[in-house]
Every structure is written in structure tokens, then in C-alpha cells.
């Protein structure tokens, strides 16, 4: 039972030796035809409104000394990519790519390495000063540097595990509840359906929240290195 339960998070299943599970991450391109960007319809107005709200939210978190707002486009794109894959995993027979450590760690580790390389080569003094908070006693400086170094190194892993664990937890609960519906009476099945609808709404909220949290934390890490 446990092998069948966790097989929903296994990307190794394939059809005719082609791993179709990973193709779900690229399905968003099919939902954005070219006419979507040229015709000012309601969908375009809604998309533009959401983009402006997210841009204002990220702009307040961006370093005020940094006048370049182009990094905001990167984090907005990452927000949409993670949010789309989180939502897509709620549909039946679609692999949730963000629930696998390969995808989540690839995103966080790549961005974290770019921040570190840029920060240590261009803002070396700032990176050293950030490792020791102001007002730290001299005797505690080596320990603070060690603690800050370890916490900085494990950042991409914690972000990846945060995203993966939140996606897996909700899907497992829905799978466990649905697998026990066969043995229940009609009244309990109705009650089970209501609980699953509530959990589905909760999972939809978690999909948005996790995409926002990952994007905001990456933006804050970018500010520290810049």
C-alpha cells in the first residue's frame, strides 16, 4: 500500500520509455496562446492586475539602494512557475513536479549559488560584515561566524524541503482519505467528500502561499548579497 501511495511522487514512471511526468511542468505554454498577449480581453486585464500587485509587493522588499527592478521579473516568473506546478498537481493523474527534490533543489540551489558568487566577488566586505551582527561581543564573533556560515549554506536545502514537504503532505492526506472511502457507509462518504473539498481548498491556498514564500525568501537572499 505504501509503495502505491508514494508512487504518485515518483517521476520514474514512463510510457514507451518516455518520461511524460516531467512534461507537466511545460504545460503552461499551451494555456498561453499568442492572441492572449495582443487582444485586451478580460483575461489579459486580470493577468495584468495580478502582475502589478505582485510587482508592487516585491518592489517594497527590494533593496532601496538598488534602482534596477529587473530582478523583480525573475521572481515574478518563479512565482508563476511554482504556483502553476503546485496547482497542476491537484488534478488527477498529473505528476506534481514541485513535490520532487530534483526540481525544487535545482531552482533554489541555482539561485543561491548566483547570489553567493555575485556577492563575494562584488561585495566582499558587505558579505563578511553580514556574517557578524552589529554589537556582537568579541568572544562570540567566531561562533557567530560559524553559525551564520552554516545557516547560509543550508538555505537552498531548507527552501527545497519546505516546498517539497508542503506539497507532499496535502497530497498524502487526500490520498489516504480517498483510499478509505470504499469501506464507508453512504452517510460517512458524504461527510468524507465534504472534508476532501475543504482540504482541496486548503491545498489550493497552500499552492499560492508556498509559491509566494519561496519567491519572497529568494528576493530577501538577493538583497543580502547585493
C-alpha positions in Angstrom: 0.0 0.0 0.0 2.8 2.4 0.9 4.5 1.8 -2.4 1.3 2.6 -4.3 0.7 5.6 -2.1 4.1 7.2 -2.6 4.3 6.2 -6.3 2.3 9.4 -7.1 5.6 11.3 -6.2 7.8 9.0 -8.3 8.8 10.7 -11.6 10.3 7.5 -13.0 7.1 6.2 -14.5 7.1 6.4 -18.2 5.2 5.5 -21.4 7.1 3.9 -24.3 10.4 4.8 -22.4 9.5 8.5 -22.5 9.2 10.2 -19.0 6.0 12.1 -19.7 5.6 13.0 -16.0 8.1 15.8 -16.2 6.3 17.3 -19.2 3.6 18.6 -16.9 6.0 21.5 -16.0 5.8 22.8 -19.5 2.0 22.5 -20.0 1.6 26.2 -19.1 2.8 27.2 -22.5 -0.2 25.5 -24.0 -2.5 27.7 -22.0 -1.0 31.0 -23.2 -1.7 31.3 -27.0 -0.3 34.3 -28.9 -3.6 36.0 -29.1 -3.6 36.2 -25.3 -0.9 38.9 -25.4 -2.3 41.0 -28.1 -6.1 41.1 -27.5 -7.0 43.3 -24.5 -9.7 40.9 -23.1 -10.8 40.3 -19.6 -8.2 37.6 -19.0 -5.4 39.9 -20.1 -6.7 42.6 -17.7 -6.9 40.2 -14.8 -3.4 38.9 -15.6 -2.1 42.5 -15.8 -3.8 43.4 -12.5 -2.2 40.4 -10.7 1.2 41.2 -12.2 1.0 44.8 -10.9 0.0 43.7 -7.4 2.9 41.2 -7.2 5.3 43.7 -8.7 4.4 46.3 -6.0 4.7 43.7 -3.3 8.2 42.6 -4.5 9.3 46.2 -5.1 8.8 47.0 -1.4 11.0 44.1 -0.5 13.7 45.1 -2.9 16.8 46.9 -1.6 16.1 50.7 -1.8 19.7 51.3 -2.9 19.1 49.1 -5.9 17.4 51.2 -8.6 17.3 48.2 -11.0 13.9 46.5 -10.8 14.7 43.8 -13.4 15.3 41.1 -10.7 11.6 41.5 -9.9 10.7 39.9 -13.3 12.8 36.9 -12.3 11.0 36.4 -9.0 7.6 37.0 -10.6 8.3 34.4 -13.2 9.5 32.0 -10.5 6.3 32.7 -8.5 4.1 31.8 -11.5 6.1 28.7 -12.4 5.9 27.3 -8.9 2.3 28.3 -8.4 1.3 26.7 -11.7 3.0 23.4 -11.0 1.5 23.3 -7.5 -2.0 23.8 -8.9 -1.4 21.3 -11.7 -0.6 18.6 -9.1 -4.1 18.9 -7.7 -5.5 17.4 -10.9 -5.8 13.6 -11.2 -3.1 11.6 -13.0 -0.7 14.6 -13.2 2.7 14.4 -11.5 3.5 17.3 -9.1 6.9 18.3 -10.2 7.4 20.7 -7.2 7.0 17.8 -4.8 10.2 16.2 -6.0 13.6 17.3 -4.6 15.2 17.3 -8.1 13.1 20.3 -9.3 12.8 22.3 -6.0 16.5 21.9 -5.2 17.5 22.8 -8.8 15.7 26.1 -8.5 16.8 27.1 -5.1 20.4 25.9 -5.4 21.0 27.7 -8.8 19.7 31.0 -7.5 21.6 30.7 -4.2 24.9 30.0 -6.0 24.4 33.0 -8.2 23.7 35.2 -5.2 26.8 33.9 -3.4 29.1 34.2 -6.4 27.9 37.7 -7.1 28.0 38.8 -3.5 31.5 37.5 -2.6 33.1 38.8 -5.8 31.5 42.3 -5.8 30.5 43.0 -2.2 33.1 41.1 -0.2 33.2 43.5 2.7 29.5 43.5 3.0 29.3 39.7 2.9 31.8 39.5 5.7 30.1 42.2 7.8 26.7 40.4 7.3 28.1 37.3 9.0 28.6 39.1 12.3 25.7 41.3 13.5 26.5 44.7 14.9 27.1 44.8 18.6 28.3 41.2 18.9 30.9 40.6 21.7 34.4 39.9 20.6 34.4 36.5 22.3 31.3 35.4 20.4 32.4 36.5 16.9 33.9 33.1 15.9 30.8 31.3 17.0 28.5 33.8 15.2 30.6 33.4 12.0 30.3 29.6 12.2 26.5 29.8 12.8 25.9 32.3 10.1 28.0 30.2 7.6 26.1 27.0 8.4 22.7 28.8 8.1 23.8 30.4 4.9 24.9 27.1 3.4 21.7 25.1 4.2 19.4 27.8 2.8 18.8 26.2 -0.6 18.2 22.8 1.1 15.7 24.3 3.6 13.8 26.1 0.8 13.6 22.9 -1.3 12.5 20.8 1.6 9.9 23.4 2.6 8.3 23.3 -0.8 8.6 19.6 -1.2 7.2 18.7 2.2 4.2 21.1 1.9 3.2 19.6 -1.4 3.6 16.0 -0.3 1.8 16.4 3.0 -1.5 17.6 1.5 -1.5 15.1 -1.4 -0.9 12.3 1.1 -3.8 13.3 3.3 -6.1 13.5 0.3 -4.9 10.1 -1.0 -5.3 8.4 2.4 -8.8 9.7 2.8 -9.9 8.7 -0.6 -8.5 5.2 -0.3 -10.7 4.6 2.8 -13.9 5.6 1.1 -14.7 2.2 -0.2 -15.3 0.7 3.2 -17.5 3.5 4.5 -21.3 3.8 4.5 -23.2 6.3 2.4 -23.5 8.9 5.2 -19.8 8.7 6.0 -18.9 9.0 2.3 -20.9 12.3 2.1 -19.0 13.5 5.2 -15.7 12.4 3.6 -16.5 14.3 0.4 -17.1 17.5 2.4 -13.8 17.0 4.2 -11.9 16.4 1.0 -13.5 19.6 -0.6 -12.3 21.6 2.4 -8.8 20.0 2.1 -8.8 20.7 -1.6 -9.5 24.4 -1.0 -6.8 24.4 1.7 -4.3 22.8 -0.8 -5.2 25.5 -3.3 -4.3 28.1 -0.8 -1.1 26.3 0.2 -0.1 26.2 -3.5 -0.2 30.0 -3.7 1.3 30.6 -0.3 4.3 28.3 -0.9 5.0 29.9 -4.3 4.9 33.4 -2.6 7.1 32.3 0.3 9.7 30.8 -1.9 9.8 33.9 -4.2 10.0 36.3 -1.2 12.7 34.4 0.6 14.8 34.3 -2.6 14.3 38.0 -3.0 15.5 38.6 0.5 18.5 36.5 -0.1 19.2 38.5 -3.2 19.1 41.7 -1.2 21.6 40.4 1.3 24.1 39.7 -1.4 23.5 43.0 -3.3 
